[in-house]
Amino acid sequence: MKLNRRLFIKSGLGAGVCAMTQGRLSAAAPRKTTLAQLDKAAAAPVLKIASIKSPVKIASIELLRNRRNFFVRATSTDGAVGVAVTNGRAAYLHTILKQLVIPYFVGKDARNLESLIDGVYVYRSNYKLSGVALWCCVAWVEFSILDLLGKIMDKSVGELLGGVIRREVPIYVASGNRHTTPKQEVDVLAKHIERTGAGAIKFKVGGRMSNNADSIPGRSEGLIRIVRKVLGDKVTIYADANGSYDCRKATELGKLMQDHKIDMFEEPCPFDHLEQTRCVADALSIPISGGEQETSLRRFRWMVHNNAVQIVQPDLHYNGGFIRAIRVARMAAEAGMSVTPHMSGGGVGYVDVLHFASCTPNIGDFHEYKGGLDKTGPWYDPPLRLKNGAINVPTGPGLGITADADILRDAKPVRLEIK
């Protein structure tokens, strides 16, 4: 009889055997936790700002634009300023930001940021909009306020969020291709490794939310069979389905991944099909990851408690910012799971991930880099560099964006027009 993951863990054999398997299944044997333990972990205070004794009243929060880049700027009544970079969704979510999120924060004490993040959820019935559209806007405001607080304290965001424990973050590179042949795709991945020195790569399988259809018939299976052989055993390899499969098909493909030493299977089933994802996790030994689209801390709690994933992937924008992502990370840590955040921030999203990784103890081994360092790296203090497959974490105050960055100098307020 074959022993699946859940029975394997319950038998008490899982941890010992997994520890002996080349390190590839280290995320596959989480600890059983109670809901009360997860709630306690998530509820612990996040910010370390007790040294700010006087109120930091928020005078204004603005959305700025410079060409394709959007920024949120928070200003306190005593003149402190914090600036954050949004992801591209600000181009069409700015109405929610300016009408339903910013007004809640103006006039409040920035030192109460943790409770404000919870309070905005019920302000003007915002919970009715709960999802990526709402929580992206909350995240951008949170980023700007953290930057403001960091500048007041002369500390980086990582220091505000618990303390910096790493100064460099190893990267993985992802091609994003779904219409290459297997041979073409491994050639692309090999070039990414050569260009960046990355220790890990990620490739796409399936057709993206495609109900078991492949982007090209046979492409996913063909790629899985050759990628380890071509790239070698030293490279960590992830596969991302973007919700392409049901449990049956994902399990079939996952077993093929196990046979060919793929290290992680990301989002095998549609992101909101939690029971299907758990079904896949139960059937396989390869770590399952997920959560990039998730915006509910309660659903993250369910995923962790039920071992539906073994690597948790909150997106710092989609899930509402650093504070909420740290709450997710702490629940994962309670269960012995690691966190590898999804990156939606486009050209500068890797900087948000750098700060998060700098202070999160149970962070995963590699984190996504989509390029653009040559254009955005000089914005930060010190300038960011990619060396030997890792990027340095900004150490300047707040998010580390320099005050004289050219991209900010020409940014103009975005006016809200309702016709």
C-alpha positions as CSV (number, residue, x, y, z in Angstrom):
1,M,0.0,0.0,0.0
2,K,1.3,3.4,-0.9
3,L,1.4,5.9,2.0
4,N,0.2,9.3,1.0
5,R,1.5,12.6,2.6
6,R,-1.2,12.9,5.3
7,L,-1.0,9.3,6.5
8,F,2.8,9.5,6.3
9,I,2.8,12.6,8.6
10,K,0.3,11.0,11.0
11,S,2.4,7.9,11.2
12,G,5.2,9.8,12.8
13,L,7.7,8.7,10.1
14,G,7.4,11.8,7.9
15,A,9.8,14.2,9.6
16,G,12.7,11.7,9.9
17,V,12.4,10.3,6.4
18,C,11.9,13.7,4.8
19,A,15.1,15.0,6.5
20,M,17.0,12.4,4.6
21,T,15.8,13.1,1.1
22,Q,18.3,15.6,-0.4
23,G,16.5,18.5,1.4
24,R,13.9,18.6,-1.4
25,L,10.9,17.6,0.8
26,S,11.8,19.7,3.9
27,A,8.5,21.6,3.6
28,A,6.4,18.4,3.4
29,A,6.0,17.5,7.1
30,P,4.4,20.5,8.9
31,R,3.4,20.3,12.6
32,K,-0.2,19.8,13.5
33,T,-1.5,22.9,15.1
34,T,-4.8,24.0,16.8
35,L,-6.8,26.9,15.6
36,A,-6.1,28.6,18.9
37,Q,-2.4,28.4,18.3
38,L,-2.7,29.9,14.9
39,D,-4.9,32.7,16.2
40,K,-2.4,33.5,18.9
41,A,0.5,33.6,16.5
42,A,-1.4,35.9,14.1
43,A,-2.5,38.3,16.9
44,A,1.0,39.0,18.3
45,P,2.0,42.7,17.8
46,V,4.1,43.3,14.7
47,L,5.5,46.9,14.8
48,K,8.4,47.9,16.9
49,I,7.9,51.7,17.2
50,A,7.6,52.2,20.9
51,S,10.4,54.8,20.8
52,I,8.0,57.3,19.0
53,K,6.5,58.9,22.1
54,S,4.4,61.7,20.4
55,P,1.4,61.2,18.1
56,V,2.2,61.1,14.3
57,K,-1.0,62.5,12.9
58,I,-1.5,61.9,9.2
59,A,-2.3,65.2,7.4
60,S,-2.7,63.9,3.9
61,I,-2.2,60.9,1.6
62,E,-1.9,61.4,-2.2
63,L,-1.6,59.3,-5.3
64,L,1.1,60.5,-7.6
65,R,2.0,59.5,-11.2
66,N,5.2,59.7,-13.3
67,R,4.6,58.2,-16.7
68,R,3.7,54.5,-15.9
69,N,4.7,54.6,-12.3
70,F,2.3,55.3,-9.5
71,F,3.2,56.3,-6.0
72,V,1.4,56.9,-2.7
73,R,2.7,59.8,-0.5
74,A,1.8,60.2,3.1
75,T,2.5,63.4,5.0
76,S,2.2,64.0,8.7
77,T,1.1,67.3,10.3
78,D,4.7,67.9,11.4
79,G,6.1,67.5,7.9
80,A,7.4,63.9,7.8
81,V,6.9,62.3,4.4
82,G,6.6,58.6,3.3
83,V,6.5,57.4,-0.3
84,A,5.6,54.0,-1.6
85,V,5.5,52.4,-5.1
86,T,2.2,50.8,-6.1
87,N,1.7,47.9,-8.6
88,G,0.2,48.6,-12.0
89,R,-3.4,48.1,-10.7
90,A,-3.4,51.7,-9.4
91,A,-4.2,52.8,-12.9
92,Y,-7.8,51.5,-12.4
93,L,-8.2,51.1,-8.6
94,H,-7.5,54.7,-7.8
95,T,-11.2,55.5,-7.2
96,I,-11.4,52.9,-4.4
97,L,-8.1,54.2,-3.0
98,K,-9.2,57.8,-2.9
99,Q,-12.8,57.5,-1.9
100,L,-12.8,54.5,0.4
101,V,-9.3,54.0,1.8
102,I,-7.4,57.2,2.1
103,P,-10.2,59.1,4.0
104,Y,-10.1,56.6,6.8
105,F,-6.4,57.1,7.5
106,V,-6.3,60.9,7.3
107,G,-6.3,62.5,10.7
108,K,-5.3,59.2,12.5
109,D,-2.2,58.5,14.5
110,A,0.3,56.6,12.3
111,R,1.6,54.8,15.4
112,N,-1.7,52.9,15.5
113,L,-1.1,51.4,12.0
114,E,-1.8,47.8,13.0
115,S,-5.3,48.6,14.3
116,L,-5.9,51.0,11.4
117,I,-5.3,48.1,8.9
118,D,-8.1,46.2,10.6
119,G,-10.4,49.3,11.0
120,V,-10.4,50.3,7.3
121,Y,-11.9,46.9,6.5
122,V,-15.3,47.9,8.1
123,Y,-15.1,51.7,7.2
124,R,-18.0,52.6,4.9
125,S,-18.7,48.8,4.6
126,N,-15.4,48.2,2.8
127,Y,-15.8,44.5,3.7
128,K,-18.3,44.3,0.9
129,L,-15.5,44.9,-1.5
130,S,-13.1,42.5,0.1
131,G,-10.6,41.2,-2.4
132,V,-7.6,42.3,-4.4
133,A,-9.2,45.6,-5.4
134,L,-9.6,46.7,-1.7
135,W,-6.5,45.2,-0.2
136,C,-4.1,46.5,-2.9
137,C,-5.2,50.0,-2.0
138,V,-4.8,49.4,1.8
139,A,-1.3,47.9,1.1
140,W,-0.2,51.0,-0.8
141,V,-1.3,53.3,2.1
142,E,0.4,51.0,4.6
143,F,3.6,51.0,2.6
144,S,3.7,54.8,2.6
145,I,3.0,55.1,6.3
146,L,5.7,52.5,7.1
147,D,8.1,54.6,5.0
148,L,7.1,57.7,7.0
149,L,7.6,56.0,10.3
150,G,10.9,54.6,9.2
151,K,12.1,58.0,8.2
152,I,11.1,59.4,11.6
153,M,12.9,56.6,13.4
154,D,15.8,56.4,10.9
155,K,15.2,52.7,10.5
156,S,14.4,50.4,7.6
157,V,11.0,48.8,7.2
158,G,12.5,45.5,8.2
159,E,13.6,47.0,11.5
160,L,10.2,48.3,12.1
161,L,8.6,44.9,11.5
162,G,10.7,43.0,14.0
163,G,14.3,43.3,13.1
164,V,16.5,42.6,10.1
165,I,18.0,39.1,10.2
166,R,19.3,38.9,6.6
167,R,20.9,41.5,4.3
168,E,20.8,39.6,1.0
169,V,18.0,37.6,-0.6
170,P,18.7,34.8,-3.1
171,I,16.5,35.0,-6.2
172,Y,14.7,32.7,-8.6
173,V,13.9,33.7,-12.1
174,A,10.7,32.8,-14.0
175,S,10.2,32.9,-17.7
176,G,6.4,33.2,-17.7
177,N,6.2,31.4,-21.1
178,R,3.4,29.1,-22.0
179,H,3.9,28.9,-25.7
180,T,7.4,27.6,-26.0
181,T,8.3,24.0,-26.8
182,P,10.0,22.1,-23.9
183,K,13.4,22.5,-25.6
184,Q,12.9,26.2,-26.2
185,E,11.8,26.7,-22.6
186,V,14.8,25.0,-21.0
187,D,17.1,27.1,-23.2
188,V,15.3,30.3,-21.9
189,L,15.7,29.1,-18.3
190,A,19.4,28.3,-18.8
191,K,20.0,31.8,-20.2
192,H,18.2,33.3,-17.1
193,I,20.5,31.4,-14.8
194,E,23.6,32.4,-16.8
195,R,22.5,36.1,-16.8
196,T,21.6,36.4,-13.1
197,G,23.4,33.6,-11.3
198,A,20.1,32.6,-9.8
199,G,20.1,29.4,-7.8
200,A,16.5,28.6,-8.8
201,I,14.0,28.9,-11.7
202,K,10.3,28.5,-12.2
203,F,8.4,27.4,-15.3
204,K,4.8,27.4,-16.2
205,V,2.6,24.3,-16.7
206,G,-0.9,24.0,-17.9
207,G,-2.9,26.8,-19.7
208,R,-3.7,29.1,-16.7
209,M,-7.1,28.5,-15.1
210,S,-7.7,26.2,-18.1
211,N,-9.7,23.2,-16.7
212,N,-7.0,20.7,-17.4
213,A,-6.1,22.0,-20.9
214,D,-2.4,22.5,-21.7
215,S,-1.2,25.6,-23.5
216,I,0.2,23.3,-26.1
217,P,-0.7,19.6,-26.1
218,G,1.9,17.6,-24.2
219,R,4.1,20.7,-23.4
220,S,3.9,20.4,-19.6
221,E,4.7,16.7,-19.4
222,G,7.5,17.1,-21.9
223,L,9.1,20.0,-20.0
224,I,8.9,18.2,-16.7
225,R,10.7,15.2,-18.2
226,I,13.7,17.2,-19.5
227,V,14.2,20.3,-17.3
228,R,16.1,18.6,-14.5
229,K,18.2,16.7,-16.9
230,V,19.2,19.8,-18.8
231,L,19.7,22.2,-15.9
232,G,21.3,19.7,-13.5
233,D,20.9,18.8,-9.8
234,K,22.3,22.0,-8.3
235,V,19.4,24.2,-9.5
236,T,16.2,24.4,-7.5
237,I,13.2,24.0,-9.8
238,Y,9.6,25.2,-9.3
239,A,6.6,24.6,-11.5
240,D,3.6,26.9,-11.5
241,A,0.2,25.8,-12.8
242,N,-1.8,29.0,-12.1
243,G,-4.8,27.0,-11.2
244,S,-4.9,24.9,-14.4
245,Y,-6.0,21.5,-13.0
246,D,-8.5,19.6,-10.9
247,C,-7.3,17.3,-8.2
248,R,-7.1,14.2,-10.5
249,K,-5.0,15.9,-13.2
250,A,-2.8,17.8,-10.8
251,T,-2.0,14.7,-8.9
252,E,-1.1,12.9,-12.1
253,L,1.2,15.7,-13.1
254,G,2.6,16.1,-9.6
255,K,3.6,12.4,-9.5
256,L,5.6,13.1,-12.7
257,M,7.2,16.0,-11.0
258,Q,8.2,13.9,-8.1
259,D,9.8,11.4,-10.4
260,H,11.8,14.1,-12.1
261,K,12.9,15.9,-8.9
262,I,10.9,19.1,-9.2
263,D,11.1,21.0,-5.9
264,M,7.7,22.7,-5.6
265,F,4.3,22.6,-7.3
266,E,2.6,26.0,-7.2
267,E,-1.1,26.6,-7.3
268,P,-2.1,23.3,-8.9
269,C,-5.9,24.1,-8.7
270,P,-7.9,27.3,-9.0
271,F,-6.9,29.5,-6.1
272,D,-10.3,29.4,-4.4
273,H,-10.8,25.7,-4.8
274,L,-9.2,25.0,-1.4
275,E,-10.5,21.5,-0.9
276,Q,-9.1,20.5,-4.4
277,T,-5.7,21.9,-3.5
278,R,-5.8,20.0,-0.2
279,C,-6.7,16.9,-2.2
280,V,-3.5,17.3,-4.3
281,A,-1.4,17.9,-1.2
282,D,-2.7,14.7,0.4
283,A,-1.8,12.7,-2.6
284,L,1.8,13.9,-3.2
285,S,5.0,14.3,-1.3
286,I,6.3,17.2,-3.4
287,P,5.6,20.5,-1.5
288,I,2.5,22.3,-2.7
289,S,2.5,26.1,-2.6
290,G,-0.4,28.6,-2.9
291,G,-2.0,31.7,-1.6
292,E,-0.9,34.4,-4.1
293,Q,-4.5,35.5,-4.9
294,E,-5.7,35.1,-1.3
295,T,-7.0,38.1,0.6
296,S,-8.6,36.5,3.6
297,L,-6.6,35.8,6.8
298,R,-9.2,33.2,7.7
299,R,-8.8,31.3,4.5
300,F,-5.0,31.4,5.0
301,R,-5.7,30.0,8.5
302,W,-7.7,27.2,6.9
303,M,-5.0,26.4,4.5
304,V,-2.4,26.2,7.2
305,H,-4.5,24.3,9.7
306,N,-5.6,21.7,7.0
307,N,-2.1,21.3,5.4
308,A,-3.6,22.3,2.1
309,V,-0.3,23.9,1.2
310,Q,3.2,23.4,2.7
311,I,4.6,26.7,1.3
312,V,2.5,29.8,1.9
313,Q,2.5,32.6,-0.7
314,P,0.8,35.8,0.4
315,D,1.2,38.7,-2.0
316,L,2.3,41.9,-0.2
317,H,-0.1,44.0,-2.4
318,Y,-3.0,41.7,-2.9
319,N,-3.2,40.6,0.7
320,G,-3.1,44.2,2.1
321,G,0.5,44.9,3.0
322,F,3.4,43.9,5.3
323,I,1.5,43.6,8.6
324,R,-1.1,41.2,7.2
325,A,1.6,39.2,5.4
326,I,3.5,38.8,8.6
327,R,0.4,37.6,10.3
328,V,0.2,34.9,7.7
329,A,3.9,34.1,8.0
330,R,3.5,33.7,11.8
331,M,0.6,31.2,11.3
332,A,2.8,29.3,8.9
333,A,5.7,29.3,11.3
334,E,3.5,27.9,14.0
335,A,2.8,24.9,11.7
336,G,6.5,24.6,10.6
337,M,5.8,25.9,7.1
338,S,7.9,28.4,5.1
339,V,6.7,31.5,3.3
340,T,7.6,32.5,-0.3
341,P,5.6,35.6,-1.1
342,H,4.1,36.1,-4.6
343,M,5.3,39.2,-6.3
344,S,2.8,41.4,-8.1
345,G,4.7,44.7,-7.9
346,G,6.1,44.7,-11.4
347,G,9.4,46.5,-11.9
348,V,9.9,47.3,-8.2
349,G,7.9,44.5,-6.5
350,Y,11.0,42.6,-5.7
351,V,12.0,45.5,-3.3
352,D,8.8,44.9,-1.2
353,V,9.8,41.2,-1.1
354,L,13.3,42.1,0.0
355,H,12.1,44.0,3.0
356,F,9.7,41.2,3.9
357,A,12.4,38.5,3.5
358,S,14.8,40.6,5.6
359,C,12.8,40.2,8.8
360,T,10.8,37.0,8.4
361,P,12.4,34.0,10.1
362,N,10.6,31.3,8.2
363,I,11.2,32.8,4.7
364,G,11.7,30.4,1.8
365,D,15.1,29.8,0.1
366,F,14.5,31.8,-3.1
367,H,12.4,34.8,-4.1
368,E,11.1,36.0,-7.4
369,Y,13.0,38.6,-9.5
370,K,11.4,39.9,-12.7
371,G,14.2,42.2,-13.9
372,G,14.3,45.9,-14.0
373,L,17.1,46.4,-11.5
374,D,19.1,48.5,-13.9
375,K,16.2,51.0,-14.0
376,T,14.9,51.0,-10.4
377,G,17.9,49.9,-8.4
378,P,19.4,53.5,-8.3
379,W,16.2,54.7,-6.5
380,Y,17.3,53.0,-3.3
381,D,19.8,53.5,-0.5
382,P,22.2,51.9,-1.1
383,P,21.7,51.2,-4.8
384,L,20.5,47.7,-5.3
385,R,22.7,45.2,-7.0
386,L,22.3,41.6,-8.2
387,K,25.4,39.6,-7.4
388,N,25.9,35.8,-7.4
389,G,22.2,35.3,-7.6
390,A,21.2,37.5,-4.6
391,I,20.0,41.1,-4.2
392,N,21.0,43.3,-1.2
393,V,18.2,44.6,1.0
394,P,17.9,48.4,1.2
395,T,19.1,49.8,4.5
396,G,18.0,53.4,4.1
397,P,15.1,54.7,6.3
398,G,11.7,53.3,5.6
399,L,11.5,51.5,2.2
400,G,14.9,53.0,1.3
401,I,13.8,55.2,-1.6
402,T,16.1,58.2,-1.8
403,A,14.6,61.6,-1.6
404,D,16.3,62.8,-4.8
405,A,15.2,59.9,-7.0
406,D,14.5,61.3,-10.4
407,I,11.3,59.3,-10.7
408,L,9.8,61.1,-7.8
409,R,10.9,64.6,-8.8
410,D,8.5,64.8,-11.7
411,A,5.6,62.9,-10.2
412,K,2.2,64.7,-10.3
413,P,-0.9,64.2,-8.2
414,V,-3.6,62.0,-9.8
415,R,-6.9,63.9,-9.8
416,L,-10.1,61.9,-9.3
417,E,-12.8,62.9,-11.8
418,I,-16.3,61.4,-11.6
419,K,-18.5,62.0,-14.7
